[in-house]
């Protein structure tokens, strides 16, 4: 019996890094001064209905609203993060959301 050969074609197109986006070198404490238009997704605080941030409580998960604003979250010690980036169909402007979650919260279904 002959073995099937599987050929994997590697992608050869290289996309350049965007140089027009400045590197963020700020802490959450200096965020308001350094980047005033940035929405801080605070994992320790949790939900903030005024800002549209959803959560199941402090240190569980936080999900930002879909927005044109710059987004920021810190303290990813044992957490995972997800960033979704796209373009608004009507305005054509870049939009995004960010989530910050503790995997243990989902694995153990929120039980201590």
C-alpha positions as CSV (number, residue, x, y, z in Angstrom):
1,X,0.0,0.0,0.0
2,X,1.4,3.4,-1.0
3,X,1.5,6.2,1.4
4,X,-0.2,9.4,0.4
5,X,2.1,12.4,0.1
6,X,0.8,15.6,1.6
7,X,2.2,18.8,0.2
8,X,2.0,21.9,2.4
9,X,2.5,25.1,0.5
10,X,3.9,27.9,2.5
11,X,2.6,31.4,2.2
12,X,5.4,33.5,0.6
13,X,3.7,36.9,0.7
14,X,5.2,39.1,3.5
15,X,3.1,41.9,4.8
16,X,5.1,44.9,6.1
17,X,4.7,46.1,9.6
18,X,2.7,49.4,10.0
19,X,5.2,52.1,11.0
20,X,2.5,54.7,11.4
21,X,1.3,53.2,14.7
22,X,3.4,54.4,17.7
23,X,4.4,51.9,20.3
24,X,2.5,52.3,23.5
25,X,5.0,52.9,26.4
26,X,2.6,53.9,29.1
27,X,1.2,52.4,32.3
28,X,-2.5,52.4,33.2
29,X,-1.8,55.0,35.8
30,X,-0.5,57.5,33.2
31,X,-3.0,56.5,30.5
32,X,-5.3,59.5,30.9
33,X,-2.4,62.0,30.5
34,X,-0.4,60.1,27.8
35,X,-3.3,58.8,25.6
36,X,-6.5,60.7,26.5
37,X,-8.6,59.1,23.7
38,X,-7.8,55.6,24.8
39,X,-10.3,53.3,26.5
40,X,-8.8,51.4,29.4
41,X,-10.3,47.9,29.8
42,X,-9.7,47.4,33.6
43,X,-9.6,43.6,34.4
44,X,-9.6,44.4,38.2
45,X,-12.6,46.7,38.1
46,X,-15.0,44.7,35.8
47,X,-18.1,46.0,34.2
48,X,-18.5,49.7,33.4
49,X,-22.0,50.3,31.9
50,X,-21.2,54.0,31.2
51,X,-18.2,53.0,29.0
52,X,-20.0,50.0,27.5
53,X,-17.6,47.5,29.1
54,X,-19.2,44.1,29.9
55,X,-18.0,41.7,32.6
56,X,-19.1,39.0,35.0
57,X,-17.3,40.8,37.8
58,X,-13.8,41.8,38.9
59,X,-11.0,39.4,37.6
60,X,-13.3,37.2,35.5
61,X,-13.4,38.7,32.1
62,X,-14.0,42.1,30.5
63,X,-15.1,42.9,26.9
64,X,-14.9,46.4,25.4
65,X,-17.6,47.8,23.2
66,X,-16.9,47.8,19.4
67,X,-15.4,51.2,18.9
68,X,-13.1,53.5,16.9
69,X,-11.3,54.4,20.1
70,X,-7.8,53.1,20.9
71,X,-8.1,50.3,23.5
72,X,-5.8,49.3,26.3
73,X,-5.6,46.5,28.9
74,X,-2.8,45.4,31.2
75,X,-1.9,42.8,33.8
76,X,-2.0,39.7,31.5
77,X,-0.1,37.6,34.1
78,X,-2.1,34.4,33.7
79,X,-4.8,35.8,31.4
80,X,-5.6,35.6,27.7
81,X,-6.7,38.4,25.5
82,X,-8.5,38.7,22.2
83,X,-8.5,41.6,19.8
84,X,-11.0,41.9,16.9
85,X,-10.2,44.4,14.2
86,X,-12.3,45.4,11.3
87,X,-13.8,48.2,9.2
88,X,-17.2,49.7,9.6
89,X,-19.3,48.9,6.5
90,X,-21.0,52.3,6.5
91,X,-18.3,54.7,7.5
92,X,-15.3,52.7,6.4
93,X,-13.4,53.6,9.6
94,X,-11.3,51.1,11.5
95,X,-13.2,49.5,14.5
96,X,-12.1,47.0,17.1
97,X,-12.9,45.4,20.4
98,X,-10.7,43.8,23.1
99,X,-11.4,41.1,25.7
100,X,-9.3,40.2,28.7
101,X,-10.1,37.0,30.5
102,X,-8.9,34.6,33.2
103,X,-9.0,31.1,31.6
104,X,-9.5,29.5,35.1
105,X,-12.8,31.3,35.3
106,X,-14.1,29.6,32.2
107,X,-12.5,26.2,32.9
108,X,-14.0,26.0,36.4
109,X,-17.2,27.8,35.4
110,X,-16.7,30.6,37.8
111,X,-16.5,28.3,40.8
112,X,-13.8,28.8,43.5
